[in-house]
Amino acid sequence: MRIAILSRGPELYSTQRLVEAAETRGHEVLVIDALRCYMNINSVNPEIHYKGKILKDIDAVIPRIGASVTFYGTAVLRQFEMMNVFPLNESVAISRSRDKLRSMQLLSRKGIGLPVTGFAHSPDDIEDLLKTVGGAPVVIKLLEGTQGVGVVLAETKSAATSVIQAFNGLKADILVQEFIEEAKGADIRCFVIGGKVIAAIKRQGQEGEFRSNLHQGGSASLVKISAAERATAVNAAKAMGLNVCGVDLLRSNHGPVVMEVNSSPGLEGIEGATAKDIAGMIIEFIEKNIGKKQNQSRTRGKG
């Protein structure tokens, strides 16, 4: 197969591991910067040009699209889809998961556990907004934040009011969520491939830090998850329409709650903690689905 990886960082661990896993299994790999692509959009022969050449004969595409380039990156991915290239995750599913508000509404609609959440652009009554989530302490998040950036723990009503007013001054959209104190600064990252949790790790924040993101200095360790946590992760991935994703859960007193569904989960932390070949499992998933696609084409041809 010829596999394209949409990544702006060929030197990144996740990109390198995917290249290594694909080449080990005999595939040709192209690492492509989505921002260097330009597209010929037509109904007869849609094309993607990259560095002055037309990209041809691509069998599958692995999107590793950063949050800051979601709009253009998903446009390039849609063009691959128009060219009948198999996407590891579809563009519509990535867009859905990147919109924090939309994803929480979809998860809520499917009855998946969530922290109590309030959403506001410029609340006239901050006190009422805080009441909707049970009062302080609360976690306040920028809708556009990633990797723990733009996430603030407000331990008192006055602190929450100050933070919300500051974000309002920036004309920023925010989420206000109940603080799951019993999680003790830890979350569970469930790695889902093809509707199955294939690995899970516990991410623990540094001393005094409520955010558990590895980018914020958190540590990762192997963890055994419950049947409820496994089901929650699988159902969350299904609700987003993602074949491969990281589902971040908190262990609350009322069961597992989903914090985020990540469509481009990093591989370094989970491969290091579990010693599993996650990159190889991703390539194997692509192989199986390309095989199904080819069999379906042959069946239609015989008909």
DONUVO-352951 format. One line per 10 residues: their letters; for each residue y, x, z of N, C-alpha, C, O. Coordinates in steps of 0.1 Angstrom, whole numbers. Last residue first. Layout:
BEGIN
A = Y,X,Z,Y,X,Z,Y,X,Z,Y,X,Z; ...
% end
This chain:
BEGIN
GKGRTRSQNQ = -86,-209,-101,-84,-224,-102,-77,-227,-115,-75,-239,-118; -83,-182,-102,-95,-188,-106,-94,-203,-109,-101,-208,-118; -57,-180,-90,-59,-176,-104,-72,-181,-110,-72,-185,-122; -62,-188,-64,-53,-196,-73,-55,-193,-87,-55,-202,-96; -77,-166,-56,-83,-179,-56,-75,-189,-65,-81,-197,-72; -59,-145,-58,-71,-145,-67,-77,-159,-68,-82,-163,-78; -41,-153,-39,-36,-152,-52,-48,-152,-62,-47,-158,-73; -57,-151,-16,-52,-164,-20,-47,-164,-34,-49,-174,-41; -62,-124,-16,-73,-133,-17,-68,-147,-22,-74,-153,-30; -36,-114,-11,-42,-111,-23,-54,-120,-26,-56,-124,-38
KKGINKEIFE = -31,-125,15,-22,-129,4,-29,-126,-9,-28,-134,-19; -51,-111,30,-51,-126,29,-43,-131,17,-47,-140,9; -41,-85,27,-54,-89,22,-56,-104,20,-61,-108,10; -17,-87,41,-17,-84,27,-30,-88,20,-30,-93,9; -28,-92,66,-21,-102,60,-18,-100,45,-18,-110,37; -41,-67,71,-49,-80,72,-41,-91,64,-48,-99,57; -20,-49,70,-31,-48,61,-39,-61,60,-42,-66,49; -4,-58,92,1,-59,78,-10,-59,68,-10,-67,59; -21,-51,113,-17,-65,111,-12,-67,97,-15,-77,91; -21,-23,110,-34,-31,108,-31,-46,106,-37,-52,97
IIMGAIDKAT = 5,-18,118,0,-15,104,-12,-23,100,-14,-28,89; 3,-25,145,12,-32,136,8,-30,121,9,-39,113; -16,-7,154,-19,-22,154,-10,-29,145,-14,-39,139; -2,17,152,-14,15,143,-18,0,143,-22,-5,132; 18,12,171,22,14,157,10,11,148,11,5,138; 2,13,194,8,0,191,12,1,176,11,-9,169; -22,27,207,-16,29,194,-10,16,189,-16,10,180; -17,31,243,-22,24,231,-15,27,219,-3,31,219; -7,40,267,-16,50,259,-23,42,247,-33,47,242; 10,27,282,-3,21,280,-13,30,273,-25,27,273
AGEIGELGPS = 34,42,284,28,36,296,14,31,294,6,32,304; 38,49,257,37,59,267,30,54,280,22,61,286; 40,25,244,30,34,240,28,45,251,16,48,254; 63,15,257,51,8,259,39,17,254,28,16,260; 84,34,251,81,30,265,67,24,266,59,28,275; 83,34,222,81,46,230,77,43,244,67,48,249; 89,12,207,75,15,209,73,27,219,62,28,225; 111,-16,209,108,-2,209,94,1,212,87,-6,220; 112,-46,190,109,-39,202,106,-24,200,99,-21,191; 128,-65,173,125,-51,170,123,-43,183,131,-34,186
SNVEMVVPGH = 131,-90,185,124,-89,172,121,-75,167,114,-73,158; 126,-101,217,132,-90,209,124,-88,196,112,-86,197; 137,-126,237,126,-123,227,132,-113,217,141,-116,210; 144,-127,272,148,-124,258,135,-123,250,125,-119,255; 136,-140,295,149,-135,295,154,-133,280,165,-135,277; 115,-166,307,118,-157,295,133,-153,296,142,-162,297; 97,-167,337,108,-172,329,112,-161,318,111,-149,321; 68,-177,355,74,-168,345,86,-174,338,85,-186,333; 75,-196,386,67,-191,374,74,-182,365,86,-179,368; 93,-200,406,88,-211,399,81,-208,386,81,-215,376
NSRLLDVGCV = 100,-175,415,93,-184,424,88,-196,418,79,-203,423; 95,-153,387,103,-161,396,94,-169,405,82,-170,403; 94,-125,369,85,-132,378,93,-140,388,98,-134,398; 106,-126,336,109,-123,350,99,-131,358,95,-142,354; 99,-111,304,98,-121,314,102,-116,328,102,-104,331; 104,-105,270,108,-100,284,108,-112,294,115,-122,292; 85,-98,243,90,-109,251,92,-104,266,83,-99,272; 88,-83,213,87,-80,227,93,-92,235,104,-96,232; 68,-90,183,80,-90,191,77,-86,206,66,-85,210; 57,-102,153,57,-90,162,70,-91,170,81,-92,164
NLGMAKAANV = 61,-127,141,48,-121,141,46,-110,151,36,-108,158; 81,-153,152,80,-139,151,65,-135,151,58,-138,160; 91,-179,158,85,-176,145,83,-162,142,83,-158,130; 99,-187,183,109,-179,174,104,-177,160,112,-174,151; 76,-199,192,88,-207,191,99,-200,182,106,-207,175; 59,-177,192,57,-188,183,69,-196,181,72,-200,170; 70,-163,214,69,-157,201,68,-167,190,74,-167,179; 65,-182,234,79,-178,231,80,-172,217,89,-175,209; 38,-183,235,45,-195,231,59,-192,227,65,-198,218; 32,-157,244,27,-162,231,35,-174,226,38,-174,214
ATAREAASIK = 45,-158,269,49,-148,259,44,-152,245,52,-152,236; 31,-178,282,45,-179,280,50,-170,269,58,-174,261; 5,-168,283,7,-180,275,22,-182,272,26,-186,261; 9,-146,301,4,-144,287,7,-156,278,12,-154,267; 17,-160,324,26,-150,317,22,-148,303,30,-147,294; -6,-174,329,6,-181,327,16,-172,320,23,-177,311; -24,-154,334,-27,-163,323,-14,-170,319,-11,-172,307; -6,-124,343,-13,-136,346,-16,-144,333,-9,-141,323; -10,-88,336,-2,-101,336,-12,-113,338,-24,-112,336; -8,-57,350,-17,-67,346,-9,-81,347,-3,-84,357
VLSASGGQHL = 10,-28,337,9,-40,346,-1,-50,340,-4,-51,328; 22,5,335,12,-5,331,11,-16,341,12,-14,353; 57,11,336,44,13,341,35,2,336,39,-9,333; 89,26,331,79,17,326,65,21,332,62,33,334; 123,26,345,110,32,342,100,22,338,101,10,342; 158,26,334,146,20,340,134,28,337,133,36,328; 181,35,321,175,44,331,163,38,338,158,44,348; 189,17,302,198,18,314,191,27,325,196,27,336; 169,17,284,181,23,280,191,25,291,200,33,291; 151,1,297,148,15,297,160,23,293,162,35,297
NSRFEGEQGQ = 163,-25,318,162,-19,305,160,-4,306,166,3,314; 167,-39,341,155,-31,340,153,-24,327,143,-17,325; 194,-44,363,189,-44,349,177,-34,348,178,-23,353; 201,-39,389,193,-52,387,188,-52,372,179,-60,369; 200,-11,409,203,-16,395,195,-28,392,182,-27,393; 192,1,432,205,-5,432,209,-11,419,220,-17,418; 172,24,415,176,19,428,190,14,427,200,20,423; 166,12,381,168,23,391,173,16,404,176,5,405; 141,-13,373,154,-7,372,156,4,383,148,4,392; 110,-13,356,117,-13,369,130,-6,368,131,5,364
RKIAAIVKGG = 89,-30,337,100,-22,336,108,-23,349,113,-34,352; 55,-31,330,65,-35,340,76,-25,339,74,-13,339; 39,-41,300,44,-31,309,54,-37,319,61,-47,316; 12,-49,278,23,-53,287,26,-42,297,18,-35,302; -3,-57,247,0,-48,257,11,-53,266,19,-62,261; -9,-79,231,-18,-67,230,-15,-56,240,-23,-47,242; -9,-112,230,-3,-101,238,-13,-89,238,-24,-90,243; -9,-127,198,-17,-122,209,-9,-112,217,-2,-103,210; 4,-134,174,0,-145,184,-8,-140,195,-14,-149,203; 8,-109,161,0,-120,155,-5,-130,165,-17,-135,164
IVFCRIDAGK = 16,-93,190,13,-91,176,4,-102,171,-7,-104,176; 38,-87,216,30,-97,209,28,-93,195,38,-90,188; 42,-73,247,42,-69,233,32,-79,225,20,-78,228; 61,-80,274,49,-84,267,50,-81,253,59,-86,246; 76,-66,301,77,-67,286,63,-69,280,54,-60,282; 89,-79,330,76,-77,323,79,-77,308,84,-87,303; 112,-64,353,108,-74,343,95,-70,337,90,-59,339; 130,-59,384,119,-56,374,117,-67,365,119,-79,368; 147,-65,405,151,-55,395,141,-51,385,142,-41,378; 133,-85,419,136,-72,425,139,-61,415,134,-50,415
AEEIFEQVLI = 127,-111,416,121,-102,406,124,-87,410,117,-78,405; 140,-126,434,127,-122,438,120,-113,428,110,-107,430; 164,-133,422,164,-122,432,150,-117,434,148,-105,437; 176,-142,395,162,-142,400,160,-131,409,155,-120,405; 205,-160,392,200,-146,395,186,-148,401,185,-154,412; 212,-182,365,208,-180,379,203,-166,380,196,-160,371; 238,-173,341,224,-176,345,222,-174,360,229,-166,367; 260,-179,316,259,-177,330,246,-182,335,242,-193,333; 271,-164,286,260,-172,293,261,-169,307,263,-157,311; 300,-165,265,292,-160,276,281,-170,280,282,-182,278
DAKLGNFAQI = 322,-153,240,312,-164,244,303,-158,254,298,-146,253; 355,-141,245,341,-139,243,333,-151,247,336,-157,257; 382,-136,247,378,-146,238,363,-145,234,358,-147,223; 390,-120,266,386,-113,254,381,-123,244,376,-119,233; 395,-137,286,407,-130,281,403,-123,268,412,-121,260; 369,-144,293,377,-154,286,389,-147,279,393,-151,268; 362,-121,307,356,-123,294,364,-134,286,365,-133,274; 379,-126,330,381,-113,321,375,-115,308,381,-112,297; 368,-149,340,382,-149,335,385,-137,326,392,-138,316; 343,-140,347,344,-150,337,358,-150,331,360,-151,319
VSTAASKTEA = 350,-121,367,343,-117,355,345,-127,344,348,-123,332; 362,-139,386,370,-127,380,364,-123,367,371,-120,357; 341,-156,393,353,-161,387,361,-150,380,366,-153,369; 323,-137,404,320,-144,392,332,-150,385,333,-149,373; 338,-130,427,335,-120,417,331,-127,404,335,-122,393; 339,-155,440,352,-149,436,349,-138,425,357,-137,416; 312,-159,445,319,-169,437,332,-162,432,335,-164,420; 292,-129,443,300,-139,450,307,-148,441,309,-145,429; 279,-112,426,272,-116,438,280,-127,446,274,-133,455; 273,-109,393,284,-113,402,278,-119,415,271,-129,414
LVVGVGQTGE = 261,-86,371,257,-94,383,269,-96,391,276,-87,397; 264,-85,336,271,-83,349,265,-92,360,263,-104,357; 261,-71,305,254,-80,315,259,-76,329,259,-64,333; 269,-54,286,276,-67,286,269,-77,295,270,-89,293; 238,-39,279,252,-38,279,259,-51,278,254,-60,271; 211,-43,277,217,-44,290,232,-42,291,238,-43,301; 206,-43,250,201,-32,258,207,-31,271,209,-21,277; 236,-61,240,222,-56,237,219,-45,247,228,-38,252; 258,-90,236,254,-78,242,239,-74,239,231,-83,236; 269,-113,226,266,-103,216,261,-90,223,259,-80,216
LLKIVVPAGG = 272,-129,248,263,-134,238,259,-122,228,248,-122,223; 274,-114,279,280,-116,266,270,-120,256,259,-114,256; 265,-129,310,261,-121,298,270,-124,286,273,-136,284; 261,-128,344,270,-132,334,267,-123,322,267,-111,323; 242,-141,370,242,-131,360,251,-136,348,248,-147,343; 252,-149,404,249,-153,390,249,-140,381,255,-130,385; 247,-158,439,250,-148,428,245,-153,414,235,-161,413; 267,-187,431,265,-173,432,254,-170,441,251,-177,450; 253,-218,417,262,-210,424,258,-195,425,247,-191,420; 236,-233,400,232,-231,414,241,-223,422,238,-220,434
VTKLLDEIDD = 246,-237,375,234,-228,376,231,-225,391,223,-216,393; 266,-255,379,255,-259,370,243,-250,371,232,-254,368; 284,-241,394,276,-251,401,264,-255,392,253,-258,397; 298,-227,375,289,-220,385,280,-229,392,268,-226,395; 312,-248,363,302,-240,355,292,-233,364,280,-232,362; 328,-256,384,318,-265,379,307,-258,371,296,-261,372; 345,-233,385,337,-237,397,326,-247,393,315,-245,398; 358,-233,361,348,-223,364,339,-227,375,327,-224,375; 370,-254,341,366,-255,355,355,-245,358,343,-249,356; 374,-247,315,386,-250,323,383,-251,338,391,-249,346
PSHAFGTVPL = 358,-220,298,357,-231,307,370,-234,315,376,-225,320; 354,-212,269,366,-210,277,366,-222,288,374,-231,286; 326,-212,264,336,-203,256,348,-201,265,352,-189,267; 294,-213,279,308,-217,278,316,-207,270,312,-195,269; 264,-223,294,271,-217,283,285,-222,282,288,-234,284; 240,-217,320,252,-224,315,258,-216,304,258,-204,304; 206,-219,330,216,-212,322,228,-222,318,226,-233,315; 179,-210,349,189,-220,347,201,-214,341,206,-204,346; 155,-191,330,164,-192,341,174,-203,338,177,-206,327; 126,-209,316,138,-201,315,146,-201,328,144,-210,336
GIGKRSLLQM = 95,-217,302,103,-214,314,114,-205,311,113,-195,304; 94,-240,275,91,-226,280,100,-223,291,112,-226,291; 97,-263,261,92,-264,274,89,-251,280,81,-250,290; 109,-263,236,94,-261,236,88,-261,251,76,-260,252; 135,-263,243,130,-275,236,115,-275,236,108,-285,236; 138,-238,253,140,-249,262,133,-261,256,126,-269,263; 137,-223,230,126,-221,240,126,-233,250,116,-238,254; 160,-232,217,147,-234,211,136,-233,221,126,-241,221; 180,-223,235,178,-238,232,165,-241,226,159,-251,229; 176,-196,233,173,-203,246,172,-218,244,164,-224,251
SRLKDRSRSI = 183,-192,206,169,-189,210,166,-196,224,155,-201,225; 210,-199,206,201,-207,198,186,-204,203,178,-214,204; 220,-179,224,222,-193,227,211,-202,219,204,-210,225; 214,-155,210,209,-158,224,210,-172,227,200,-178,233; 203,-147,181,213,-156,186,209,-161,200,200,-169,201; 181,-133,174,193,-125,178,204,-134,183,213,-129,190; 162,-152,167,160,-145,180,173,-137,184,175,-135,196; 172,-160,142,170,-170,153,170,-163,166,176,-167,176; 170,-137,127,183,-143,130,183,-153,141,192,-153,150; 142,-135,127,150,-124,133,164,-130,137,169,-128,148
AVSENLPFVN = 135,-158,113,130,-156,126,138,-145,134,141,-147,146; 146,-153,88,151,-164,95,147,-163,110,154,-167,119; 132,-130,79,146,-129,82,151,-141,90,159,-139,99; 100,-124,94,108,-131,84,123,-130,89,126,-130,101; 83,-94,100,90,-106,106,99,-111,96,106,-104,89; 71,-81,79,65,-81,92,70,-93,100,62,-100,106; 70,-97,47,78,-91,58,70,-92,71,64,-102,74; 58,-89,15,54,-94,28,63,-88,39,64,-76,41; 78,-98,-13,73,-87,-5,70,-93,9,77,-100,15; 90,-114,-32,76,-117,-28,69,-105,-20,57,-103,-22
MMEFQRLVAT = 116,-113,-35,108,-105,-44,93,-105,-41,85,-98,-46; 125,-127,-14,127,-133,-27,118,-126,-38,114,-131,-48; 121,-107,6,113,-120,6,114,-127,-8,103,-132,-12; 141,-89,-1,127,-85,-2,118,-98,-3,108,-98,-11; 163,-106,6,161,-102,-8,147,-97,-11,140,-100,-21; 160,-108,33,158,-120,25,156,-117,10,148,-123,3; 167,-81,39,153,-86,41,150,-99,33,139,-100,28; 194,-82,33,185,-73,25,170,-78,27,163,-78,17; 201,-100,53,204,-103,39,195,-95,30,190,-100,20; 195,-86,76,187,-98,73,189,-103,59,180,-109,52
GYFTVSAGIR = 216,-67,74,202,-63,74,192,-75,71,183,-73,63; 239,-81,76,236,-74,64,221,-71,63,215,-72,52; 236,-92,103,240,-100,92,235,-93,78,229,-100,70; 228,-70,120,219,-81,118,223,-89,105,214,-92,97; 239,-46,129,239,-48,115,230,-60,111,224,-60,100; 237,-46,156,251,-45,151,251,-47,136,262,-50,130; 210,-46,162,218,-58,164,231,-58,157,236,-68,153; 190,-30,136,198,-30,148,207,-43,149,211,-49,139; 159,-36,123,173,-39,121,181,-39,134,177,-47,143; 134,-29,110,139,-23,123,154,-24,123,161,-14,122
PIVADIDKLI = 110,-46,92,124,-46,96,127,-40,110,122,-46,120; 89,-35,69,90,-36,84,104,-35,87,111,-25,86; 74,-50,41,86,-44,47,86,-46,62,83,-57,67; 50,-44,14,54,-49,27,66,-42,32,69,-31,29; 49,-34,-12,40,-44,-8,44,-51,5,42,-63,7; 70,-26,-39,69,-26,-24,60,-37,-20,62,-49,-24; 76,-22,-66,62,-21,-61,61,-19,-46,53,-12,-42; 109,-7,-64,99,-15,-71,85,-13,-63,84,-3,-56; 143,-5,-62,131,-4,-54,121,-13,-60,123,-25,-62; 163,14,-85,157,0,-82,144,2,-73,136,10,-77
KGKYHIEPNV = 188,37,-74,175,34,-80,170,20,-76,173,16,-65; 211,44,-60,211,44,-74,198,41,-81,198,42,-94; 203,39,-33,207,52,-37,206,54,-52,201,64,-57; 187,11,-43,189,20,-31,192,34,-36,183,40,-43; 187,-24,-51,189,-10,-55,192,-2,-42,198,-6,-33; 166,-50,-56,173,-42,-45,174,-28,-51,165,-22,-55; 166,-81,-75,164,-67,-73,171,-61,-61,181,-67,-56; 151,-109,-91,159,-104,-80,156,-89,-78,144,-85,-78; 148,-124,-118,143,-111,-114,152,-104,-103,160,-95,-106; 157,-151,-117,146,-146,-126,140,-133,-121,128,-132,-120
SNINMYCRLA = 179,-157,-102,167,-165,-100,155,-160,-108,144,-165,-106; 195,-130,-85,194,-139,-96,180,-146,-95,172,-141,-87; 213,-105,-72,208,-118,-68,207,-127,-80,218,-131,-85; 209,-73,-65,211,-81,-77,205,-95,-74,192,-96,-75; 223,-55,-38,213,-64,-43,218,-71,-56,230,-74,-58; 220,-23,-21,228,-34,-27,219,-42,-36,208,-37,-41; 216,-3,8,210,-11,-2,221,-20,-8,230,-25,-1; 227,9,29,228,17,17,222,9,5,222,13,-6; 220,-6,51,234,-6,47,236,1,34,247,0,28; 193,0,55,196,-13,49,211,-13,44,214,-20,34
DIVLVEHGRT = 177,28,47,189,24,54,194,11,48,198,11,36; 142,32,47,154,28,40,165,23,49,162,15,58; 114,51,42,124,47,53,137,44,46,143,53,39; 84,44,28,98,47,25,106,42,36,105,30,41; 50,54,25,61,49,33,75,53,29,77,65,26; 17,47,15,30,54,12,41,47,19,42,35,19; -13,50,35,-2,42,28,10,51,25,12,61,32; -34,60,50,-34,61,36,-23,54,28,-24,52,16; -33,59,77,-42,49,71,-41,49,56,-46,40,49; -13,78,81,-27,81,86,-37,71,80,-48,75,77
EAAEVLRQTS = 9,63,73,4,75,64,-10,79,68,-18,83,60; 12,45,94,9,40,80,3,51,71,-6,49,64; 17,62,116,5,53,116,2,48,102,-10,47,98; 40,75,108,28,83,110,16,74,110,6,78,104; 58,54,106,55,62,94,42,69,96,34,69,87; 57,46,133,53,36,122,50,44,109,40,41,102; 68,68,145,54,64,148,49,54,138,37,55,134; 94,69,135,85,80,132,70,76,135,61,80,127; 104,45,146,104,47,131,93,58,128,85,56,119; 103,51,173,96,39,168,94,40,153,83,38,147
YLEPGRSLIA = 119,74,176,105,74,179,98,63,172,87,65,166; 142,82,149,139,75,161,124,74,163,116,74,154; 149,93,125,145,103,136,140,96,149,135,102,158; 158,73,109,145,79,106,139,88,117,127,91,118; 177,49,115,174,61,123,160,66,120,151,63,128; 179,25,102,190,35,101,188,48,108,196,57,107; 153,9,85,157,16,97,169,26,94,169,33,84; 128,-7,71,143,-8,72,148,-3,85,146,-9,96; 103,7,54,107,5,68,123,4,68,129,14,64; 79,-3,31,93,0,33,96,-3,48,93,-13,53
IRM = 48,7,17,55,0,28,69,6,30,72,18,30; 23,3,-4,36,9,-4,45,1,6,48,-11,4; -12,8,0,0,0,0,13,9,0,12,20,4
% end
